[in-house]
Amino acid sequence: SGDWVAAVQPDGKLLISSSSDGAAFVVRLTASGASDPSFTPVGFSQGIRHLAVLPNGKIIVVVWGNVSENPIASAISTPNPTVFRLHANGQVDQSFLRPSFSPSLGLVSLFAAPVTDSAGRLYVGGRFTAVNGTGRVNIVRLLVDGNVDESFAGSTSIPGGLAGVVRGIGIQSQSNVVVVGDLRVPSTGPTLLR
């Protein structure tokens, strides 16, 4: 047994991740359910929390725990949960700067499923205090190359900050960002923010 995560591509192909005994693999099936020979399965030494297919066909993989890409071969280790981007064929996209999250209360957790806006920027939420050394509390917007988008202040624009955990993110048609979770905005208690 283990954790299962799935995402359906626009062409009907299915990405599946299974995590068990401290390892996880991402595979792709054709619309008919057969193994897709055009996709190279990729393995991680820890579990996968989310899979998302981007409009350009690339794949976002949110891993939790200490991870190593392809642990059987030469491993690339990261100390905390992070985000990988794969090419449509399953190869790791080396042009994407894998974000490094700083812990909050000793933990880094990436609970919210990642979402993209019309410009291809990626929103990631959970529990953290900084990303790639830039102060961002519990929500960050990453540029297409994986760098922190300095023009998006996120929770730093809220007087007193945003405590708690971001568990969901949505983008409205007007480009408003909706954040839900176990949020503690000063003087308001748990809430929904836009």
C-alpha positions in Angstrom: 0.0 0.0 0.0 1.0 3.6 -0.3 -0.1 7.1 -1.4 -1.4 7.5 -4.9 -1.6 10.8 -6.9 -2.9 11.2 -10.4 -3.3 13.9 -13.0 -5.1 13.8 -16.4 -3.5 15.4 -19.4 -5.6 17.3 -22.0 -4.9 14.4 -24.4 -6.5 11.9 -22.0 -3.2 10.4 -20.9 -2.9 9.7 -17.2 0.1 10.6 -14.9 0.2 8.3 -11.8 2.5 8.4 -8.8 2.7 5.7 -6.2 4.6 6.2 -3.0 5.5 3.3 -0.8 8.4 2.4 1.6 10.0 5.8 1.2 10.1 5.9 -2.6 7.8 7.2 -5.3 7.7 6.9 -9.1 5.8 8.9 -11.7 4.6 6.9 -14.7 2.2 7.8 -17.6 -0.5 5.7 -19.1 -2.1 6.2 -22.5 -5.8 7.0 -22.8 -6.4 3.2 -23.2 -4.5 2.4 -20.0 -1.3 1.0 -21.5 2.1 2.1 -20.4 3.2 5.2 -22.5 6.5 4.3 -24.1 7.2 8.0 -24.9 7.5 8.8 -21.2 10.5 7.8 -19.0 9.3 7.0 -15.5 11.1 9.1 -12.8 11.7 8.1 -9.3 12.1 9.9 -6.0 13.3 8.7 -2.6 10.3 10.3 -0.8 6.6 10.7 -1.5 4.8 12.9 -4.0 2.1 15.2 -2.8 0.9 16.7 -6.1 1.1 16.3 -9.9 0.0 19.0 -12.3 0.1 19.3 -16.0 1.0 22.8 -17.4 -0.6 24.2 -20.5 2.7 23.7 -22.4 2.7 20.0 -21.5 5.4 20.1 -18.9 4.6 18.5 -15.5 4.9 19.8 -12.0 5.8 17.4 -9.2 5.6 18.5 -5.6 7.6 16.2 -3.4 7.6 16.0 0.4 10.3 14.9 2.7 14.0 14.5 1.8 14.1 13.7 -1.9 16.5 12.4 -4.4 15.9 12.3 -8.1 16.3 8.8 -9.5 17.6 7.4 -6.2 19.0 4.2 -7.8 21.2 6.1 -10.2 23.2 9.2 -9.3 21.0 11.0 -6.7 20.4 14.7 -6.5 19.4 15.3 -2.9 17.4 18.3 -1.5 17.0 18.9 2.2 13.3 19.8 2.2 10.1 19.4 0.2 10.4 21.0 -3.2 9.0 21.3 -6.7 10.3 19.6 -9.8 9.3 20.4 -13.3 9.5 17.6 -15.9 9.5 17.8 -19.6 6.5 16.0 -21.3 8.7 12.9 -21.8 9.5 12.6 -18.1 13.0 14.0 -18.1 13.8 16.5 -15.3 13.7 20.1 -16.7 17.1 21.4 -15.7 16.1 25.0 -16.8 13.7 25.2 -13.8 15.3 26.4 -10.6 14.1 24.0 -8.0 12.9 26.2 -5.1 14.5 25.8 -1.6 11.9 26.4 1.1 12.9 27.6 4.6 11.1 26.0 7.5 8.4 27.5 9.7 8.3 26.1 13.3 10.9 23.5 12.2 8.8 22.2 9.2 8.4 22.8 5.5 5.1 21.5 4.2 3.7 22.1 0.7 0.0 21.3 1.2 -1.7 23.4 -1.6 -1.9 21.9 -5.1 0.2 24.2 -7.4 -1.7 26.4 -9.8 -0.6 28.6 -12.7 -1.9 31.9 -14.0 -2.3 33.0 -17.6 1.4 34.1 -17.7 2.6 30.7 -16.7 3.7 31.7 -13.2 3.4 29.0 -10.6 1.8 29.5 -7.2 2.9 27.2 -4.3 1.4 27.3 -0.8 1.9 25.5 2.5 4.0 26.2 5.6 7.4 28.0 5.1 9.1 31.3 5.8 11.3 31.9 2.8 11.9 30.6 -0.7 15.4 30.7 -2.2 16.4 33.1 0.6 13.5 35.6 -0.2 11.1 36.1 2.6 7.7 34.6 1.6 5.4 33.3 4.3 3.3 30.3 3.3 2.6 31.4 -0.4 5.0 32.2 -3.2 4.7 32.9 -6.9 7.5 31.5 -9.1 8.4 32.8 -12.5 8.5 30.4 -15.4 12.2 29.7 -14.7 11.5 28.9 -11.0 12.9 32.1 -9.5 10.8 33.9 -6.9 8.6 36.6 -8.5 9.6 39.7 -6.6 6.6 41.7 -7.9 4.2 39.4 -5.9 4.4 40.2 -2.2 1.9 37.5 -1.2 1.5 37.3 2.5 4.0 40.1 3.1 1.4 42.6 1.9 -1.0 41.6 4.7 -0.6 43.9 7.8 0.9 41.6 10.5 1.6 38.8 8.0 -0.1 35.5 7.4 0.3 32.8 10.0 -0.9 29.2 9.8 -0.9 27.0 6.7 -2.0 27.6 3.1 -4.0 24.5 2.0 -5.5 25.8 -1.3 -4.9 28.4 -4.0 -7.2 29.5 -6.8 -6.8 32.1 -9.6 -10.0 34.0 -10.5 -10.5 35.3 -14.1 -9.5 38.8 -13.0 -6.2 37.4 -11.8 -7.1 37.7 -8.2 -5.5 35.0 -6.0 -7.7 33.2 -3.6 -6.0 31.5 -0.6 -7.7 29.1 1.8 -6.4 27.1 4.8 -5.7 27.2 8.5 -5.0 30.9 8.3 -4.5 33.3 11.1 -4.6 36.8 9.9 -4.1 39.2 12.8 -7.4 40.1 14.5 -9.6 38.0 12.2 -9.0 34.3 13.0 -9.2 31.5 10.3 -10.4 33.0 7.0 -10.5 33.0 3.2 -8.4 35.7 1.5 -8.5 37.3 -1.9 
